[in-house]
Amino acid sequence: MLNAALLLDHDREREFRDTVAALARDPAVAAHARIEVTGPWVPYSFARLDDEEQERPADAP
């Protein structure tokens, strides 16, 4: 299972959706995967506060 969030230029959304739809129609892919696209969503998952990096312990991943 892959669960991914992608940050795209708004102007390229249609291109992205078309590419994903073509991939989903490929019989080799369709036999082994289910592709689902949702969004657009607010880009909160791509933002962080600069302090977050400093607050992590040095041995944290």
C-alpha positions in Angstrom: 0.0 0.0 0.0 1.2 3.5 -0.8 -0.4 6.5 0.6 1.2 9.6 -0.8 0.6 13.4 -0.6 1.8 15.4 -3.5 2.1 19.2 -3.8 1.4 20.2 -7.3 1.1 23.5 -9.2 -2.6 24.2 -9.5 -2.2 24.8 -13.2 -1.0 21.1 -13.7 -3.8 19.4 -11.8 -5.6 18.3 -15.0 -2.4 16.9 -16.5 -1.7 15.0 -13.3 -5.3 13.5 -13.2 -5.1 12.5 -16.8 -1.7 10.8 -16.3 -3.0 8.9 -13.3 -6.2 7.9 -15.1 -4.1 6.5 -18.0 -1.9 4.6 -15.6 -5.0 3.1 -13.9 -6.3 1.9 -17.3 -3.1 0.0 -18.0 -4.0 -3.7 -17.7 -0.6 -4.5 -16.0 -1.3 -1.9 -13.3 -5.0 -2.5 -13.0 -4.4 -6.2 -12.3 -2.3 -5.4 -9.2 -3.3 -2.0 -7.9 -6.2 0.3 -7.2 -5.4 4.0 -7.8 -7.5 6.6 -6.0 -6.9 10.3 -6.3 -8.6 12.8 -3.9 -8.2 16.5 -3.3 -7.1 19.1 -3.8 -6.5 19.4 -0.1 -5.1 22.2 2.0 -1.3 21.9 1.9 -0.9 21.8 5.7 1.0 18.5 5.5 3.8 20.2 3.6 4.4 23.0 6.2 6.4 22.9 9.3 7.5 25.5 11.9 11.3 26.1 11.9 11.3 25.3 15.6 10.1 21.7 15.0 13.5 20.6 13.7 15.3 22.1 16.8 12.9 20.5 19.3 13.6 16.9 18.1 16.1 14.9 20.0 19.3 14.3 18.1 18.7 10.6 17.8 15.1 10.9 16.5 14.5 9.9 12.8 
